[in-house]
Amino acid sequence: EARYLLLRGLLGNRTSNYFDGNLGRLKSLGLDAEEIPIDTEGRRRADLRAVEQAVLASPKPVVLIGHSRGGMLAHDWYRRASPELKSKIARLVTIQSPLHGTPLADERVSTWWGRMKIYWVGKLLFGEETFRISVELTTRVRRRVLASLPPWTPEDLEKTYAVRSVIQFIERHPYHKTAHSLLTRLGAPDNDGRIPTDSARIAGAHELLLLDVNHDNIVVQNPGWFKRLLGARPNPRFDSGDFTEALVRRLFR
């Protein structure tokens, strides 16, 4: 038996119904599941410490699951973890995580106007400095971080799963249309509306590719009123709990 520990992505604490369907399905299956409490706009080092504390506190083996930036945190923490802590991780799962960065962040921080816009939108809407995390998601910074991490071992890769997705029909995903178009212009036509599909790849790990699934479909079953106003809709073919149950069955088949 394992404990499932979940990590939210950027602005996850500001998003309605985030992980509700996922956690609900895990618990309905009789599994021990909870979120690791992090400040989703917080400092990277503090968030990494929170991951380590949660793993240390678990009396059971851990299935560590992170979505988007949460998957980056899970990935980076695991790569640097001691052999003793790694042995507590039964499975490591990254979901739509920009492990190699995203040109969307590159574009947003490349100009003075873009940097000011990110800073003040974050401050005014969320009371947070989202510019710092935007830099964290750039391809330049991620390239540097990945180069600093210890290499994967065959044992690491055997228990690691990377979930990627791609939007096939953009007209079904109006909320992601602008970002999808920008990523396409920046040379990444295969994307989930936030990150290039290949950015979530982990070479040598188990890979799951989801077709016509956007960056929110897996973790937000019922978008809040603001996201709906901007065009966000549930995926008509499955809900987030369906994805979670299928993932669990795949992890331990």
C-alpha positions as CSV (number, residue, x, y, z in Angstrom):
1,E,0.0,0.0,0.0
2,A,1.2,3.5,-0.9
3,R,0.4,7.1,0.0
4,Y,-0.4,9.3,-3.0
5,L,1.1,12.8,-2.6
6,L,0.0,15.4,-5.1
7,L,1.6,18.7,-6.0
8,R,-0.3,21.6,-7.7
9,G,1.1,23.7,-10.5
10,L,1.5,27.5,-10.8
11,L,-1.5,29.4,-9.5
12,G,-3.0,26.1,-8.3
13,N,-4.0,27.6,-5.0
14,R,-5.9,30.3,-6.9
15,T,-7.7,27.8,-9.2
16,S,-11.2,26.5,-8.3
17,N,-11.7,22.7,-8.1
18,Y,-8.0,22.0,-8.7
19,F,-7.4,18.3,-7.9
20,D,-10.9,17.9,-6.4
21,G,-11.8,15.2,-9.0
22,N,-8.4,13.5,-8.8
23,L,-8.3,13.3,-5.0
24,G,-12.0,12.3,-4.9
25,R,-11.4,9.4,-7.2
26,L,-8.3,8.2,-5.4
27,K,-10.2,8.2,-2.1
28,S,-13.2,6.4,-3.6
29,L,-10.8,3.7,-4.7
30,G,-9.8,3.3,-1.0
31,L,-6.4,4.8,-1.5
32,D,-4.5,7.0,0.9
33,A,-4.2,10.3,-0.9
34,E,-3.5,14.0,0.0
35,E,-1.9,17.1,-1.4
36,I,1.5,18.4,-0.3
37,P,0.7,21.9,0.9
38,I,2.8,24.4,-0.9
39,D,2.6,28.0,-1.9
40,T,2.0,27.6,-5.6
41,E,3.5,31.1,-6.2
42,G,6.2,30.6,-3.5
43,R,9.9,30.3,-3.5
44,R,11.3,27.2,-5.2
45,R,13.5,26.2,-2.3
46,A,10.7,26.3,0.2
47,D,8.5,24.2,-2.0
48,L,11.3,21.6,-2.4
49,R,11.6,21.5,1.3
50,A,7.9,20.9,1.6
51,V,8.2,17.9,-0.8
52,E,11.0,16.4,1.3
53,Q,9.2,16.9,4.6
54,A,6.0,15.2,3.2
55,V,8.0,12.2,1.9
56,L,9.9,11.9,5.2
57,A,6.6,12.0,7.2
58,S,5.0,9.3,5.2
59,P,4.9,5.9,7.0
60,K,4.2,4.2,3.6
61,P,5.9,4.2,0.2
62,V,5.0,7.3,-1.8
63,V,3.5,7.8,-5.2
64,L,4.7,11.3,-5.9
65,I,2.5,13.1,-8.6
66,G,3.0,16.6,-9.8
67,H,1.1,18.6,-12.3
68,S,2.8,21.3,-14.4
69,R,5.2,23.3,-12.1
70,G,4.4,20.8,-9.4
71,G,5.8,18.0,-11.6
72,M,9.0,20.1,-12.0
73,L,9.3,20.3,-8.3
74,A,8.7,16.6,-7.9
75,H,11.2,15.8,-10.7
76,D,14.0,18.2,-9.4
77,W,13.6,17.0,-5.8
78,Y,13.7,13.4,-6.7
79,R,16.8,13.8,-8.9
80,R,18.7,15.3,-5.9
81,A,17.3,13.1,-3.2
82,S,19.4,10.7,-1.2
83,P,19.3,7.0,-2.0
84,E,17.3,6.5,1.3
85,L,14.6,9.0,0.3
86,K,14.5,7.7,-3.3
87,S,13.8,4.2,-1.9
88,K,10.6,5.6,-0.4
89,I,9.3,6.6,-3.8
90,A,7.3,3.8,-5.3
91,R,6.4,5.9,-8.4
92,L,7.3,9.4,-9.7
93,V,4.7,10.9,-12.0
94,T,5.1,14.2,-13.8
95,I,2.0,15.5,-15.6
96,Q,2.3,18.2,-18.4
97,S,5.4,19.5,-16.7
98,P,7.6,22.0,-18.5
99,L,10.8,20.1,-17.6
100,H,12.6,21.7,-20.5
101,G,10.9,25.1,-20.1
102,T,8.3,26.7,-22.4
103,P,8.8,29.3,-25.1
104,L,5.7,31.0,-23.7
105,A,7.7,32.0,-20.7
106,D,10.6,33.0,-22.9
107,E,8.4,35.3,-24.9
108,R,6.8,36.9,-21.8
109,V,10.1,37.8,-20.1
110,S,12.0,38.8,-23.3
111,T,10.8,42.4,-23.3
112,W,10.6,45.2,-20.8
113,W,6.8,45.5,-21.4
114,G,6.3,41.8,-21.0
115,R,8.1,41.7,-17.7
116,M,6.2,44.7,-16.4
117,K,2.9,43.1,-17.5
118,I,3.6,39.8,-15.8
119,Y,4.8,41.5,-12.6
120,W,1.8,43.9,-12.2
121,V,-0.9,41.4,-13.3
122,G,0.4,39.0,-10.7
123,K,0.5,41.7,-8.1
124,L,-2.9,43.1,-8.9
125,L,-4.8,39.8,-9.5
126,F,-3.1,37.5,-7.0
127,G,-1.0,39.6,-4.8
128,E,2.1,37.6,-5.8
129,E,5.2,38.2,-7.9
130,T,4.5,35.8,-10.7
131,F,7.4,37.2,-12.8
132,R,10.0,35.3,-10.7
133,I,8.2,32.0,-11.5
134,S,7.9,32.9,-15.2
135,V,11.7,33.2,-15.3
136,E,11.9,29.8,-13.6
137,L,9.9,28.3,-16.5
138,T,12.0,29.7,-19.3
139,T,14.0,27.3,-21.5
140,R,17.3,29.0,-20.5
141,V,16.8,28.5,-16.7
142,R,15.5,24.9,-17.2
143,R,18.4,24.0,-19.3
144,R,20.7,25.2,-16.5
145,V,18.8,23.4,-13.8
146,L,18.7,20.1,-15.8
147,A,22.5,20.3,-16.4
148,S,23.0,20.6,-12.6
149,L,21.0,17.5,-11.6
150,P,22.6,14.1,-11.0
151,P,22.0,11.6,-13.9
152,W,19.1,9.2,-14.0
153,T,19.8,5.6,-13.1
154,P,18.0,2.7,-14.7
155,E,16.2,2.1,-11.4
156,D,15.0,5.7,-11.3
157,L,13.6,5.6,-14.8
158,E,11.9,2.3,-14.3
159,K,9.6,3.9,-11.7
160,T,9.2,7.3,-13.4
161,Y,6.2,8.2,-15.6
162,A,5.9,11.3,-17.8
163,V,2.4,12.3,-18.9
164,R,2.3,14.6,-21.9
165,S,-0.6,15.9,-23.9
166,V,-1.3,17.7,-27.2
167,I,-4.3,19.7,-28.5
168,Q,-5.4,18.3,-31.8
169,F,-8.5,20.5,-32.5
170,I,-7.9,24.0,-31.1
171,E,-11.6,25.0,-31.7
172,R,-12.5,22.7,-28.8
173,H,-10.2,24.6,-26.4
174,P,-11.0,28.4,-26.7
175,Y,-9.4,29.2,-23.3
176,H,-6.0,28.0,-24.6
177,K,-6.4,29.3,-28.2
178,T,-4.2,32.4,-27.8
179,A,-1.3,30.6,-26.0
180,H,-1.6,27.7,-28.5
181,S,-1.3,30.1,-31.4
182,L,1.7,31.9,-29.8
183,L,3.5,28.6,-29.1
184,T,2.9,27.5,-32.7
185,R,4.4,30.8,-34.0
186,L,7.4,30.2,-31.7
187,G,8.0,26.8,-33.3
188,A,6.1,24.4,-31.0
189,P,2.9,23.5,-32.9
190,D,2.5,20.4,-30.8
191,N,1.5,21.8,-27.4
192,D,-1.2,21.6,-24.7
193,G,-2.0,25.3,-24.7
194,R,0.6,26.1,-22.2
195,I,3.8,24.1,-22.8
196,P,5.3,22.2,-25.8
197,T,4.4,18.5,-25.7
198,D,8.0,17.6,-25.9
199,S,9.0,19.7,-22.9
200,A,7.3,17.2,-20.6
201,R,9.4,14.3,-22.0
202,I,11.7,12.3,-19.8
203,A,14.0,10.2,-22.0
204,G,14.0,6.6,-20.9
205,A,11.0,6.9,-18.6
206,H,7.5,5.4,-19.2
207,E,5.6,7.9,-21.3
208,L,1.9,8.5,-21.7
209,L,0.7,10.7,-24.5
210,L,-2.9,12.1,-24.3
211,L,-4.6,13.4,-27.5
212,D,-6.7,16.5,-27.6
213,V,-6.3,17.2,-23.9
214,N,-5.4,20.7,-22.8
215,H,-3.3,21.8,-19.8
216,D,-6.2,22.0,-17.4
217,N,-8.4,19.1,-18.4
218,I,-6.6,16.6,-16.3
219,V,-6.7,18.5,-13.0
220,V,-9.8,20.8,-13.2
221,Q,-13.0,19.0,-13.9
222,N,-15.3,22.0,-13.3
223,P,-13.7,25.3,-14.2
224,G,-14.7,28.3,-12.1
225,W,-16.8,31.2,-13.4
226,F,-13.8,33.3,-14.3
227,K,-12.2,30.6,-16.4
228,R,-15.5,29.8,-18.0
229,L,-15.9,33.4,-18.9
230,L,-12.6,33.1,-20.7
231,G,-13.6,30.0,-22.6
232,A,-12.5,27.1,-20.3
233,R,-14.6,24.0,-20.6
234,P,-14.5,20.4,-19.2
235,N,-13.2,17.7,-21.6
236,P,-16.4,16.2,-23.1
237,R,-14.8,12.7,-23.2
238,F,-13.6,12.1,-19.6
239,D,-13.4,13.8,-16.3
240,S,-10.3,14.2,-14.1
241,G,-11.2,11.3,-11.9
242,D,-11.3,9.0,-15.0
243,F,-7.8,10.0,-15.8
244,T,-6.6,9.4,-12.3
245,E,-8.1,6.0,-12.1
246,A,-6.6,5.0,-15.5
247,L,-3.2,6.3,-14.3
248,V,-3.3,4.3,-11.1
249,R,-4.2,1.2,-13.0
250,R,-1.3,1.8,-15.4
251,L,1.2,2.5,-12.7
252,F,0.6,-0.8,-10.9
253,R,-0.7,-3.1,-13.7
